[in-house]
Amino acid sequence: MRAQHGVVGRAQLGELGFGRAAIRHRVERGQLHRVWPGVFAVGRPEVTGEGRWMAAVLACGPGAFLSDRSAGELWEILRARSGPITLSVLPGRQPRRRRGLVVHRRSALGEHDVTIHRGIPVTTPRATLIDLAAQMSPRRLEASVNEADKLDLIDPETLRTSLDGAVRRPGTAALRRSLDRATYTRTDSALERRFLKLAREAGLPKPETQKHLNGFRVDFHWPDLKLVVETDGLRYHRTPAQQAEDRRRDQRHTVAGLTVLHFTHGQVTHEPAHVRALLMAVTARLR
């Protein structure tokens, strides 16, 4: 049962030769522990997060798979949290209803929208992002797309292209808007996304992000202004060797005629007015 994260369904036990009396006997002896009706944890009552998701799929019956927020959590583009597990089934399936599970019948989904991840049936990253787009704010959706990109689950350009001519589903239009070339910006962290919002408020145009310049990757680059901004996070945790590398990077940018600004995690998070004012002043000078 390791491949199923320590859980098993009654039908699977039947295929292994266990009848109702044999299953009841093992429940009484503490060898099987009920998770949902017809689904058991093997050996001990505790299950992992993956075990809980797998048990939910088994509880809903054949053809069920994780979707929506639960799929986002399994793919790790959303932070896992407590609450109901969301699943879906394809047309023609009759899911079992269980307390703590939200199940949708999905006429617009096809078999190509479902895959297996960590042994658990789930919507593909593309299908998951379309579902989430119907439920999220534009800012949170962009963060989820960035996270999927960072995890190498899907490339935003490929995702954008795949939406052309796709079957219309709730969320398709919102995801397409989020991926619009004029507004979408790749970022690597929540700190960088927060800084990007401040840059927009300061009147700066859309920057290039995660671009390699002078042999180094930079967080934000405005070519017309010859401006580079690095969001340094908690820099006091960086080693002396990393700090020396930072100095070499800044020196090389300066020789190339670039203006380099650094903003710390504390400044971006707790001093947004200072960050905006400094950006506006530097931009006015460079223009």
Buried (B, 14 or more C-beta within 10 A) or exposed (E): BEEBBBBBBBEBBEEEEBEEEBBEEBEEEEEBBEBBEBBBBBEEEEBEEBBBBBBBBBBBBEBBBBBBBBBBBBBBBBEBEEEBBBBBBBEEBEBBEBEEBBBBEBEBBEEEBBBEBEEBBBBBBBBBBBBBBBBBEEEBBBBBBBBBBBEEBBEBEEBBEEBEEBEEBEBBBBBBEBBEEEEBBBBBBBBBBBBBEBBBBBEBEBBBBBBEBBEBEBBBBBEEBBBBBBBBBEBEEBEEEEEEEBEEBBEBBEEEEBBBBBBBBEBBBEBBEEBBEBBBEBBEEEE
